[in-house]
Amino acid sequence: MTLQAIKYELGKLEILDQLLLPRESLYVRVSRVKDGWEVIHNMQVRGAPAIAIVGCLSLAVELQGMVYDDKSRLRQDIEGKLNYLCSARPTAVNMKIAAEELTAETNKLFSDESVIDAEDMKKRIIKSIESMLEKDISDNRAIGGHGAQALLSHVKSVSNSKVRVLTHCNTGSLATAGYGTALGVIRSLFALGKLEKAYCTETRPYNQGARLTAYELVHEKIPATMVCDSAVSALMKSKTINGVVVGADRIAANGDTANKIGTYQIAVLAKYHGVPFFVAAPLTSIDLDTPNGDRIVIEERPAMEMTHVGGQQIAASGINCWNPAFDVTPADLITGIITEHGAFSPSELAAKIAPLKSKPS
């Protein structure tokens, strides 16, 4: 049974506070958009797909309790609240894309004369938001299946045996509505009987790998070993690593990928050691309006995330810190980008993805 990071039913939203894991499992109530912004910004919920879902569901919950006397005011309120949610963690593009899609749908409903009043319009928007949960899980399972096959196809020598796969940060049920993206690929390999071992990094400074990915792997009884971020080169030299699979917070049109800090250096090491390097992400993480990685805004986090662990100071007082939350992996280091529609090379990404993103969901 996979972990449930998002609980939503009949207008009630709760999220698993990931700051407390693995010591404590506590669900936090999200009753309005301001609550959604705060749990995203404070990283109580994280992972690009989950950020978009929780942000939009926080809007749905708030709308449930609101009464609007006209469609114009409702439209203005929805657009303003979506823009506010996008500011919580700007590097993750899923929230931005979801906001754009919901804004477009709101404008369409506003102009549709068959939508009689604001209440009817509100109900349709809420229904559209609620459908995101089910779609995310379905997309993740498809990503897992495509990813397992893509990785196995690049590892010809182990067609009749099992693979060892490395992942970075957390991309499982705790980062999505369920199942996961990169961790979904690992789950699929395990279900196929093709996984010998998963390796996860600790993912300093926020330790998502140690706190969250390790927690999920143990929970799912998947054979796994954790390594320090600084041990990846030694791991690839001393062990047979058959593939790396990571998630993405934003993928540019040319395939450059922003993901958790430390991803870029793992990609460099994979290239040097001849290890296939895959990115697993839904279409909503692909930003065709951003031509390359140089245009991706990288969020910087507080110094305290580096200087303190569990509230205890571990660094010398007065030291300056640089704490980018993400880095950008150049497309030429990426073997393939795995989506719910299949795996694509970075060079063919824009041409193949543009028609899919233009189709109505």
N, C-alpha and C positions, 0 to 999 in steps of 0.2 A: 504494500500500500504506500503510494507516494505521499509526501508531506503536502499539507495544504497551507499555503502562505496567505491566501486571500479567501475570506468567507463572505459570501454575499447572498442574501435571501430576503425577498420582500422589502426592499428598500433599506435593509440593515447591512452595513459594511464593517468588517473587522479585519485587521491585518496582523499577522504574526510579527511581533517586534524583534527584528533580526539583530538589534544591538545586544539583546540579552542571550542569544544563542551562543554556545550550546548549553549554558548553565540553567537557563529557565525558558519555558515556553509560555509566553504571555500574549494574548490577543488584545489589540488596542482598537477601540471604537473610533471610526471615522464618520462624523455626522455632517460635515460641510466641506466646502472647497478649501477653506483655510486649514482644516485638519489634514486634508489630502496633501496640500503644499508642504506642510510641516513634516509629515512622516516621510515624504519623498526627500526633502532637503536635508533632513537629519539622518537619512539613510536607515530609517527603521524599515523601510521597504526599498529595495534596490534591484537592479537588473532592468535593462531598457524595456522589455515587454511588460513587466510588472509595473513599472513607473507609469506607463501609458494607461494600463487597465485601472490601476488604483486612482490615478488622477481623474479619469473619466467617470469612474464609479462614484467618486466623491461628489462630482457634479450631479450625477443621477440622484444620489441620496438627498442632496440639498434641494434639487428641483422638486422632489417628491413632497417636501413640506412647504413649498412656496405656492402662492396663488397669484396668477397674473391676469390682469384685466384686459390686456391687449397683446397681440402677437409682436408688435414692435418692441415693447419693453422686454419681452422674453428673449427675442433675438439679440438685443443689445446686452442683456445680462449673460447669456450663454457665451457670446464672443469675448466679453471682458473677463469672465472667469476662466475660460480656456487659455487666453493669453497669459493670465496670472499663473496658471499651473505650469505653463511652458518655462517660466523663469526659475522653477525650483531646482532643476539640474539641466542646464541647456545643452550639454554635449550629447545626451541621449536623444536621438532624433525621433523615436517612436511617439513621444508625447506631442511633438510638433506636428507630425503627420496626422495623428489622430485628431488633433485640434483643427487642422485644416479641413479634414474630411467632415468633421461634425459641423464646422462653421458653414461649409458648402451645403450640407444637408439642411441645416437650419435656414439658410437663405432660400433654398428651394422650397421648403415647406411654407416659409413666410409668403412666398409669391404664389403658392398653389391655392387657388380659390376653393378647391374641394376640401381643404383643411379649414374647417369652419371657424374655430376659435383657438385661443392660446392654450387651453387645456388639452385639446386634441393634438396640437403641435408638440406640447410638452411630453405627452404620453409616447409619441412616436420617437422623439429624441431619446427618451429613457430606454425604450425597447431596443433601439439601435446600440446604445451603450452596453446594455446587458448582454447582447449577442457577442460582444468582444471576448468574454470569458470562454465560452464554448469553442469559438473559432481558434483562440490561441492554443488550447490543448490539442485540437485537431491538427493545426499547423505544426506544432512541436513534434507530434508523433510522426508526421510526414518527414520533417527534417531529420529525425532520428533514423528513419528507414533509409532515406536517400544518403545520409551521411555514412552510415555503416557500410553500405554498398560502395560508395565512393572511396572510402578509406581502404576497404579490402581489395578493390580493383587496383590500387596503387601499391599493394604489397603482395606481389605475385608469389613470392617465396613462401608465404604462410597460408596458401589457399586451403590446406588441409590441417592447419593447426590454429593456435590462438595468437592474438596480437596484444602488444603492450602499448598503451596510449597515455599521453600526457595531456592534462588540461590545466588551465590557469584561471583563477578567480572562481566565481560561482555562477553557473548558468543552468541550474536545475529547476526543480519545483519551487524553490525559494526565490527564483528570479523571474518566474513566469506564472501563468495561471495554473500550470501543472506540467509534469514530464520533463520539460527543459529543452534547451537548444543544443549546445555542445555536450552537456551532460546527458541529454536525450540520445545523442549519438552513442555515447558510452553505454547507456541503458540498452539500446537496441543491439549493440554488439554482444552484451552480456546475455540478452534474451535469445540471441542466435547461437549461443554457445561458442562464440568466437573471441571472447575477451579473456586473456590470461590475467592481466592486471591493469588497473587504472592508477596512474600517478597524478597526484594533485600538489600544486605548490601552496605554500602558506599564504601568499599574496599580501605581503607587507605594503603599506603600513596598517591597513584596516583588517588584514587577516581573514578575508572572506573565504579563502581556501581552507584555512585551519578551522575556522569557526563553522562555516556553512557547508562547503563542498564535502569536507571530511565527515561532517554530521550526516549529510544525505547518503554518502557512500556506505557508511556504517549502517544506517537505517535500512538501506535497500539490500544489505548483505552482499555488496559487490566487492570482490577482492581489490584492495587498494592500499597504496603506500603514499604517505605525504613526504615531501622534500622541501628543504629551505629554498627560497627563490634563488639564492646564490649557488645552489648545488646542481642546477639544470645542466650546465656544461659537463660537469663530472658524471652526471646520470647518463647523458647521451653518449659519453665516451666509454663508460664501463658497463652499461646495460644496453640491450637491444630495444630501442624505442622505435616502434613501427609507424607511429604517427602522432601529430599534435592536433588537437581540436579545441578551439576557443570560441567565445561568443563575440558580439560586437555591439557597441553603443551607437555607432554610425558608420556606414559604408559609403564612401564617395562614389561618384559615377565611374571613375577609373579603377575602382577596386581597393584603393587605399582605405584602411580600416582603423577606426578609433576603438580601442578597447582598454580594459584596465591597465594601469601603469605596470610595466614589466612584460607586456605582450611582445613589444617590438624586439627586445633583446632575446626572447625565446625564439622568435622567428629567424633572427640572425643565426643563432646557434643551430636551429633546425636546418637551415640552408647549408651551413658549414658541414654538418654531419650527414647530409643527404636524407633527412627525415621529412616526409610530406607534412605540410602545414596547412590545415583547413580552418576556415571561419564558418561557423554555423549561426545563421540568423534568419528571421522572417523577412518578408518583403518590406515590412514597415521599418526595418533598420537601414534600408537602402535609400539614400538621399541623392536622387539623380540631379537635383538642383545644385548640389555641391560638386564641382568638377574634380577636385582632388583633395588630398589630406591636408594640404597647406591652408585650406579654407575652413577647416573644422576648428571651432572654438574649444579650447581645452580648459575644463574647469580646474581651478586650484582650490585645495582644501586647507583647513586650518593647520598650523604648525603643531598643535597639540596632538594630532593624530600620529605624528612621528615621535614626539618627545615623551608621550605618555602611553602606557599600556594598562588597561583596567584601572585607570585613575591614578596610577603610580608613575612618577617621573623616572625616565630611564636615560635621558640625555642631559648633558651639562647645561646648566642654566645660562641663558644669554646667547646660545648658539643660534645662528640664523638657519632657517629651513626653507627648502623649496619642495612643495608637495603637490605636484600635478596629479589629478585623479586618473588621467588617461594618457596614453601615448598613441601615435599613429604608425601602424605597420605598412610600409610601402607595398603596393600591389605585386611587385616583382618577387617578393618573398612568400607570396601566398599561392599554394598549389590549387586550391579551389574554394569557392564560396558556396556553401550548402544552404538552400532555401527549401520551403515547403513544395516548390515546383521542380526541384532537382538541384544538381551541382553544376556550377558554371566556373569557367576560368575567369580571372579578373578582366582579361582582354575582351571577352565576349559579354560581360555582365550587362552593360548599358543597353546593348542591342537586344538582348534576350529578355531583360527585365522590364524595359519600358512598355511593351505591349501588355504584359501581365499586370503592371501597376495601373494601367489605364482602364482595365476592365472593372466594372462595378463588383463590389464584394458581396 
